Amino acid sequence: MWKGTFKLGGEVVEVVVDGNQLLFYDTSSQMTTTLEGLKFSKAGVLIEFPDLKNNKEWKEIAINRLKEHIKSIPIEEHKLNYVKAELIKHGYVPMFKQRAGFRPKKFEDEK
């Protein structure tokens, strides 16, 4: 299990990768959610999946595709790095990552 801590303005969000499951924890509201509970912008989904333009179930299909992509990444730390890359695109600043049972450390700049 890996946990990543990210900051956007005054908001701190923690992402937990446990096997193929992603959990998102907002420290300000103390709310935890899975992928299904996240807000998805149709415009953002269409950038990744243009074939969903006229599909009424675009959100469910996008979530399922994202879940399948997460499952295809074999190592939990790499899954966290994928989430990090996606959150950076939306202005989040990566702060720390932590493997279960170990001390947190700063995200390195992977090049």
C-alpha positions as a Markdown table, in Angstrom:
| # | Residue | x | y | z |
|---|---|---|---|---|
| 1 | Met | 0.0 | 0.0 | 0.0 |
| 2 | Trp | 1.2 | 3.5 | -0.9 |
| 3 | Lys | -0.1 | 6.9 | 0.0 |
| 4 | Gly | 0.6 | 10.2 | -1.8 |
| 5 | Thr | 0.0 | 13.7 | -0.4 |
| 6 | Phe | -0.9 | 16.5 | -2.7 |
| 7 | Lys | -1.7 | 20.2 | -2.3 |
| 8 | Leu | -3.9 | 22.5 | -4.3 |
| 9 | Gly | -4.1 | 26.0 | -2.7 |
| 10 | Gly | -5.0 | 25.5 | 0.9 |
| 11 | Glu | -6.5 | 22.0 | 0.2 |
| 12 | Val | -4.5 | 18.9 | 1.0 |
| 13 | Val | -5.6 | 15.6 | -0.6 |
| 14 | Glu | -4.2 | 12.1 | 0.1 |
| 15 | Val | -4.4 | 9.3 | -2.4 |
| 16 | Val | -4.1 | 5.7 | -1.2 |
| 17 | Val | -3.2 | 3.0 | -3.6 |
| 18 | Asp | -4.1 | -0.4 | -2.2 |
| 19 | Gly | -3.8 | -3.1 | -4.8 |
| 20 | Asn | -6.1 | -2.0 | -7.7 |
| 21 | Gln | -8.1 | 0.3 | -5.5 |
| 22 | Leu | -7.6 | 4.1 | -5.3 |
| 23 | Leu | -9.0 | 6.0 | -2.3 |
| 24 | Phe | -9.0 | 9.8 | -2.2 |
| 25 | Tyr | -9.1 | 11.6 | 1.2 |
| 26 | Asp | -9.7 | 15.4 | 1.5 |
| 27 | Thr | -8.1 | 16.5 | 4.8 |
| 28 | Ser | -10.2 | 19.7 | 5.0 |
| 29 | Ser | -13.6 | 18.0 | 4.8 |
| 30 | Gln | -12.4 | 14.7 | 6.1 |
| 31 | Met | -14.2 | 12.9 | 3.3 |
| 32 | Thr | -13.0 | 9.7 | 1.6 |
| 33 | Thr | -14.1 | 8.6 | -1.8 |
| 34 | Thr | -13.3 | 6.1 | -4.5 |
| 35 | Leu | -13.0 | 6.8 | -8.3 |
| 36 | Glu | -16.8 | 6.7 | -8.5 |
| 37 | Gly | -17.2 | 9.7 | -6.1 |
| 38 | Leu | -14.9 | 12.0 | -8.0 |
| 39 | Lys | -16.1 | 14.8 | -10.1 |
| 40 | Phe | -15.5 | 14.3 | -13.8 |
| 41 | Ser | -15.7 | 17.1 | -16.4 |
| 42 | Lys | -17.1 | 15.9 | -19.7 |
| 43 | Ala | -14.7 | 18.2 | -21.5 |
| 44 | Gly | -11.8 | 16.6 | -19.7 |
| 45 | Val | -13.1 | 13.1 | -20.4 |
| 46 | Leu | -13.5 | 13.9 | -24.1 |
| 47 | Ile | -9.9 | 14.9 | -24.3 |
| 48 | Glu | -8.9 | 11.4 | -23.2 |
| 49 | Phe | -11.8 | 9.5 | -24.8 |
| 50 | Pro | -13.2 | 11.4 | -27.8 |
| 51 | Asp | -15.3 | 8.3 | -28.7 |
| 52 | Leu | -17.6 | 9.1 | -25.7 |
| 53 | Lys | -18.9 | 12.4 | -27.2 |
| 54 | Asn | -22.5 | 11.3 | -27.8 |
| 55 | Asn | -22.6 | 8.5 | -25.2 |
| 56 | Lys | -25.1 | 9.1 | -22.4 |
| 57 | Glu | -23.1 | 6.9 | -20.1 |
| 58 | Trp | -19.8 | 8.7 | -20.7 |
| 59 | Lys | -18.9 | 9.0 | -17.0 |
| 60 | Glu | -19.4 | 5.3 | -16.1 |
| 61 | Ile | -17.5 | 4.2 | -19.2 |
| 62 | Ala | -14.6 | 6.6 | -18.4 |
| 63 | Ile | -14.4 | 5.3 | -14.8 |
| 64 | Asn | -14.3 | 1.7 | -16.0 |
| 65 | Arg | -11.6 | 2.5 | -18.5 |
| 66 | Leu | -9.6 | 4.3 | -15.8 |
| 67 | Lys | -10.0 | 1.3 | -13.5 |
| 68 | Glu | -8.8 | -1.1 | -16.2 |
| 69 | His | -5.8 | 1.2 | -16.8 |
| 70 | Ile | -5.0 | 1.2 | -13.1 |
| 71 | Lys | -5.2 | -2.7 | -13.1 |
| 72 | Ser | -2.8 | -2.9 | -16.0 |
| 73 | Ile | -0.1 | -1.2 | -14.0 |
| 74 | Pro | 1.6 | -4.0 | -12.1 |
| 75 | Ile | 3.4 | -2.1 | -9.3 |
| 76 | Glu | 1.6 | 0.0 | -6.7 |
| 77 | Glu | 4.2 | 2.7 | -6.6 |
| 78 | His | 3.9 | 3.1 | -10.4 |
| 79 | Lys | 0.1 | 3.5 | -9.9 |
| 80 | Leu | 0.8 | 6.3 | -7.5 |
| 81 | Asn | 3.2 | 7.9 | -9.9 |
| 82 | Tyr | 0.5 | 7.7 | -12.6 |
| 83 | Val | -2.0 | 9.5 | -10.3 |
| 84 | Lys | 0.7 | 12.0 | -9.5 |
| 85 | Ala | 1.2 | 12.8 | -13.2 |
| 86 | Glu | -2.6 | 13.2 | -13.7 |
| 87 | Leu | -3.0 | 15.5 | -10.7 |
| 88 | Ile | 0.0 | 17.7 | -11.7 |
| 89 | Lys | -1.9 | 18.4 | -14.9 |
| 90 | His | -4.7 | 19.9 | -12.8 |
| 91 | Gly | -2.4 | 22.1 | -10.7 |
| 92 | Tyr | -1.9 | 19.8 | -7.7 |
| 93 | Val | 1.6 | 20.0 | -6.1 |
| 94 | Pro | 3.0 | 16.6 | -5.0 |
| 95 | Met | 4.3 | 16.7 | -1.4 |
| 96 | Phe | 5.0 | 13.3 | 0.0 |
| 97 | Lys | 4.7 | 9.6 | -0.7 |
| 98 | Gln | 4.7 | 6.9 | 1.8 |
| 99 | Arg | 4.9 | 3.1 | 1.7 |
| 100 | Ala | 2.8 | 1.4 | 4.4 |
| 101 | Gly | 4.8 | 1.1 | 7.6 |
| 102 | Phe | 7.6 | 3.5 | 6.5 |
| 103 | Arg | 8.3 | 7.2 | 7.0 |
| 104 | Pro | 7.0 | 9.6 | 4.4 |
| 105 | Lys | 9.5 | 11.1 | 1.9 |
| 106 | Lys | 9.3 | 13.8 | -0.7 |
| 107 | Phe | 8.3 | 12.9 | -4.2 |
| 108 | Glu | 11.4 | 12.8 | -6.4 |
| 109 | Asp | 11.4 | 14.5 | -9.8 |
| 110 | Glu | 11.4 | 11.6 | -12.2 |
| 111 | Lys | 12.8 | 12.5 | -15.6 |
